[in-house]
Amino acid sequence: VSVGYFISDLGMIIWSYPSLGGMEY
C-alpha cells in the first residue's frame, strides 16, 4: 500500500464529502 495513494484517496473522500470532514474535525 502506497502512502501517497492512501493520502490521495483520503483527500478525495474528504473533498467529495465535506460533511464527513467537518464531523472529523
Sequence and secondary structure as in RCSB ss.txt:
>XXXX:A:sequence
VSVGYFISDLGMIIWSYPSLGGMEY
>XXXX:A:secstr
  HHHHHHHHHHHHHH HHHHHHH 
